[in-house]
Structures are given as C-alpha cells and as structure tokens.
C-alpha cells in the first residue's frame, strides 16, 4: 500500500498523488493512542481521518467512505458488536 501514494505517471503530479493516497479512518477513544497511530500512518503515506468515539466514527465513515478503518473494539457508548454492525450498515447502504 505504501507505493500507492507514490504512483504518478506525469500530468499534475500533486493532484494525482493526492488521488492515489489511501484514506484511513482511525476510531480510538484514547487521545494519546489516537495521535500515536495517526502520526505513524501519516509518516507511512496514508491520509488519516480520526474520530474519538463510535458515533463520530460512524458519521465520518458514512461521509468519507475510507479505504481502511482501524476501529478500537472497546469504545465507550457502543458495545463492539453493535459498533461493527452499525459500521457495516453505514458502509453498505
């Protein structure tokens, strides 16, 4: 996946590289863990969006349709199975 951000064949290299970036949604309720993963993923060439709880994560998943979602399975407010089912519903409608 790392190479995807670097694939460009002429033309406007900046916009082509931006289109080729892999969009990641990171849903984590611990701000320090969220920041650690965000920095690592951005350094590896991913475009990262973040959410601090399940409700925000569901909204962003629906709005952004990311390529990859990293989801903390112990989020407050929603049990993990409920969260996974809700995320599936949002992404497949």
C-alpha positions, 0 to 999 in steps of 0.5 A: 500500500505504501507505493500507492501514494507514490504512483504518478505517471506525469500530468499534475503530479500533486493532484494525482498523488493526492488521488492515489493516497489511501484514506484511513479512518482511525476510531480510538477513544484514547487521545494519546493512542489516537495521535500515536497511530495517526502520526505513524500512518501519516509518516507511512503515506496514508491520509488519516481521518480520526474520530474519538468515539463510535458515533463520530466514527460512524458519521465520518465513515458514512461521509468519507467512505475510507479505504481502511478503518482501524476501529478500537473494539472497546469504545465507550457508548457502543458495545463492539458488536453493535459498533461493527454492525452499525459500521457495516450498515453505514458502509453498505447502504 
